[in-house]
Amino acid sequence: MDVQAREARALKAETRRLFAEAVDSLHRSGTGDVVFGGMVEEGEVSVQAVAGGGQDRLSSLIVSTGRGLGGRALTEGTPQLTKDYGLDPFITHHYDEQILGEGIQVLIAVPTLRGGDVTGMIYCGHRKNYNAAAPQTSDLVKRVRQLSVDLGRLGQPRPTEEPVDPEHRYSDLESSSREALRRTYAELRSIRSGVDENEMRQRLTVVENRLADILSGHNSDLFPNPSPAVSLSPRETDILSHVALGWSNARIAAGLGLRESTVKSYLNTAMVKLSASTRHEAVSIARSAGGLP
């Protein structure tokens, strides 16, 4: 086997490992009763990792473009949600045997992206109704987005960094204090990796990132987050959350029991608050400001 073939094989194995870790982590943290996913290969999603479901039923699943919920996410490149898989008239039902066979009622398909191209798919399925399942999915898109980042780093050479003298990084700290800071950072990472509760893990991640900034010589107090303050109403946030999933105004109205004109009104108000010219820009701004997962 030549060098290029070995590298391609190693890259594929590492990609599979990242998907398997993400699927297992999402399931352990309670994000889905059944979590599964895998890479896009030759234009189709090839499921390679399953947690919480029947391995024989889902592990060999191949999802084609335009078929099922994942096929639509593959085509559109955006997260997709169905609140009642078995009755949803907006999707094809090519995979009912596998999905309904697991007792899944609520299903979310979130694509991993690289340069606008879909590279894989993560599915989270719930055997409970949407109202009970929704709180568990709050950070799903954010975590799959991080998986996209991790996948994008594969195969890239690490940039050569000039060595930085720790004494210059922390000139106002004694050597013992600097070492204590490093130990605290390492301990925090260890604690955070073992926490399953979503909100607490997110809070620990914020503190971890702050410490990482300090350790890298970046003062977050001097460079605050540039995202604008956002004050959206619960209904505006709900509407934007569905826009983020690729839903049309008509489908949002049907899903939330509203008139389409009401949906448009809430969406327009949110866009004004966010100074956004399009619905997708509004979603992007709200996400960057922490108003959406």
N, C-alpha and C positions, 0 to 999 in steps of 0.2 A: 504494500500500500504506500503511495507516494505521500509527500508531506502535506499537500493540499487536501487530500482525501482524509488524512488523519485529523487535520485541523477542523474540517467540516464535521467529521464524526464527533469530535470532542465538543464542538460548539452545539451540536444537536443534543448531545447528552446533558450538557450544562443547562440548555434551555428547558429540557424535560424536568430537570431537577428543580429549577426555579418555579415552574408551574406546579409541580407536586408539593413543594413547600408552601406556596400560596394557597392552594386548595386545602391542605391540611390545617394551616393557620386560620383560615376563614371559618372552617368547620369547628375547630376547637374553641374559637372565640364566640361561637353561637350566631354567626352571621347568616348561616343557612342550615336547614336540616339535612339537605343534600347539596354538596358542593362538588362541581366537576369542571374539567376544562382541559385545554391543550392547545397545541400549535396549529397554525394554518399551513397546510401542506398541499401544494398543487391546487390552490383555490378552494380547499375544503377544510373545515375544522375537524381535526383528528383528536378525539378525547383520549387522554393518556393518564389522567389522574382523577380519582373518585374518592370522596370521603362521605360517609354517612349513608351510602346507598348500595344497591346490589352491584357488585363489581362486574358480574357477567352481563348485566343488562345495559350498563352505561359505558363501560371501559372500551368497548369496541365501536362506539357510536361515531359515525362520520356524518357531519352536517354540511350539506351543500348550500351554495349561495342561493338566497331567496326562499329557502325552505325552513319552516319552523321559525321560532323566535330568534334563535342564533343565526339562522340564515339571513334574516332581515338585518340583524346587527352587523353581520359580515358585509352585506350589501351597502348599508348606510354609514357604517363606521361610527355609530353612536350606540349608547346603552339602550336596551329595550326591556320593557316590563309588561307582563300580563298578570292581572289580578286574579283571573280565573282561567287557567290554561285550557281546561276542557271545553269551555264555552266561548272562548275568545273568537269572534268572527274576523278579526283583523290579521290572523296568522294562518298559515297552512298547518295541517295537522299530520305531517308525514311521520312524526316521531311520537305519536300518542302512546304507542305500545310501551316505549321506554319511559317516557315522562309520567304518564298516568299510572303506569305499572309501579312506580315508586310512591304513588299517593301524593304527588306534587300538585298543589293548587296554585300557588304564587311562584312565578319563575322570572328571574332577572338574568339577562345576558349582557355582559360588559366586555367589549373588545379591548385587547391590548393594541396599542398603536405605535408605529414608528414612522416618522416623516409623513403622516397622513395615511399610511397603509396599515391595514389590520394584520397583525402578526399572530394573534391567538384569541382565545375566548375563555372567560370564566363565567360559569353559571352558578347561581345560588337559588335553590328551590326550597319552598316551605310547604309543609303539609297542613299548615294552619291558614286561616283566612287573612286577607290583606291587612286589616286593622291590627291584628295580633302580630303579623310578621314585620310590618313597616319599621318599628323602632329598632329591630335587629339589623337593618340594612343601611343605617345612617352613614357609615364610613366605607361602604363597599366600593363605590366609584373611586374614592380617594386611594384606597389600598390597591386597586387594580391599576390605577394611574402610576403608583410607585412601582408596581411590577413592570409596567411598560418602560419605566426609566431603567430599572435593573436589567431588563432584556436588551435595551439599547446600548448598554455598556459592554455587552459581551463582544468579544473579538476586537475591541478597540484597545490599542496600546495605551498604557498609562502615561500621561505626560510627565516629563522629567521636571522635577521641582528643585529649585535651588534650596540647599539646606538653610534652615533658619535657626539661628542661635536662640535657644530657649531663654537665655538671659535677656535678650532684646525683646522677646515677646512679652515677658512678664517682668519688666525692669523694676516695677513697683512691688514685687512680691519676693519674699525670701525663698530660698531653694526648697525648704521643707514645706512651705505653703504651696509651691508649684507642684510638688509631688503629691500632696494631699488632694489637689484639684484633679490631677490625672486619675488618682484612685477613685475619687468620687464619681467621675465621669464613667469609668469602667463599671463601677458598682451599679450606677443608675441604668446603664444599658442592660446589665444582667437582670435587674429587677423588672424593667419594662418588657423584656422578651418573655417573661413568665406570667405577665398579667393578661387575663382573658377579658376583663370587663372593658368595653369599648371606650367609655368616657375617661376612665382613669388612665388607660393606655395612651390616649391622645394627650392628656395633660402631662404625662411623663415624657412623651415625645417632644412637646414644646420645651420643657426644661432641658432635655437632652440636647436639643438643637441649640439652645442658648449656651450651654456649656461648650458644645462643639465650636461655636463661634468664638468664644473666649480662648479656647485652646488653639485656634487657628490664627489668633491675633486680631480678630474682627470684633469691634465693639458694637453690639446691636443697639445700644443706647444712642450712639452717634449716627447710626444708619437705620432709622425706624422703618417698619413695613410701609411701603408707599401706598398700599391699598386704601381706598377711601372708606370712611365709616359708612355702613349701610344700615338703614333702619326700615326693613321690609315688614309688612304685616304677615301674620301666619298664612293667610290665604294667598298673598303675593308670592311668598316662599313656596307654597304648595304648587302654584301654577308654574313657577320657574323650574321646580324640581321635575315636573312632567315634561316641560320643554326640553330639559337636559336629557331626557330619555328618548327624545325624538318624536314626541307625540304632537299631532296637529291640534289646532284649537278645537275642532269638532270632537276629536277623540277625548281631549281633556274634559270638555263639557260633559260628554257622555259618562266618563269615568267618575267625575266628581258630582254629578247630578246638578249641573249648572247650565244656564243658557250660554250659547256660544258668544253672544254679545257681552255677557258678564265676564267670561274668560278674557276676551279682548280688552275690556276695561281694566281689569286687574293687571294684565300684562303691560298695557300702555303706561299705567301708573308706575309700575316697577321700573320700566325702561326710563321714565323721566327721572325717578329718584336716582337711578344709576348712571344717568347721562349716557345712555346707550342708544345707538341708532338702529340696532337690529335685535331681535329676540335672542340670537346666539351670542351677541356681544354682551347682552344683559346677563346671560348665564355665566359667561367667562368672568365678568367683573364681580358678580356676586360670589363666585367660587373663590376668586383671589382674595376677596375681603372676608372670607370665612362664613359667608351667609348661606352657602350651599355646600354639601359634601362633594 
